[in-house]
Amino acid sequence: MNEYYSVINTNTGKKVCECSTLEDAQMMVGLNPANRAYRKDRFLLDQVIDVTSTTDKQLPGQLGLPEGKQPLPPLQQQICLPESEAKPINI
């Protein structure tokens, strides 16, 4: 079980940062004590199970597909957008 501390903005509820020690969390809260709080979080490390795969890594639809017979038709004309008559905006 690993422990860490989360510093939270009390106004918005968003997490400001995560600290590995209590002293770091208290220091971060001390920078803005009216709007911050910290809490202790824990997470458990589960067992890791290794799984090996012996199947082919291709999708079933990709096996045995024929090659394409017809090429794509050529583009008849180039498609362009019309020019705008508006004045540019200077910021």
N, C-alpha and C positions, 0 to 999 in steps of 0.2 A: 504494500500500500504506500503510495507516494502522496505527500502533502504539499500544497502550495497555497498562496494567498492571492485573492483577487481584490484589486482596488476598484471601486465602483463609484461613479458620479451619482449622487443621491437625487439630483434634479431630473436627470434623464434616464437613469437606470442602466446606462451603457458602461461597459467595462473599460476602465482606463488602462490598466496593465495587470500583469501577473507577476508576482514576486515569489522567490523561492524561500525567503526568510521573513520572519515576523518583523525584524528590524527594518527591512527595506519597505515593507508594506506600511509600517507606521511612519516612516520618513515620507513616503508619497502622500499619505493622508495629511501629514503635517504641513505640506506645501499649500493645501487648500482645505483646512479642516471643516469649514462650514458646508462644503459641497461634496465631500468625499467620505467614504467609509470602506473598511476592508472586511473580508470574510475568509474563513479557512475552508479550502476545498480539498477533497481527496478523490483519487481515482484508483481503482483496483486493476492490477495487471492480470489479465486472463491468461490462460494457457494458450500457447501458440501451437497450432496443428499444421504440419506441412502436408500438402496435398500434391501429388504428382499426376500429370495427365499423360496418357498414352495414346490419345486420339490425334488425328490430323488437325492442325490449327486453322484449317480453312472452313468456311461456312458450307453447308451442304449444297447450296445453290451454285457455288463456284466450281464444283467438280463436274467435269464433262460438258461444259457449255461450248457450243460451236463458235467459231470465229464469225465476226460480222461479215455479211455478204455484200451489203450495199454501202458505199461511202456516203458521207453527208453531202447534200447538194451545196454548190458554191453560193456564196452570198451575192444576191443580184445587185444590190446597191448599198452604198454606205449610208447608215442612218445617222443624221445629225440633228441636234436641237437648234431651234431658231435663235438668232441673236436677240438679246434684250435691248430695249430702248430706254431702260430706266437709268437714272443717274447713279453713279457709285456713291456709297456712303462713306464718308471720312470720319473716323472716330478720333 
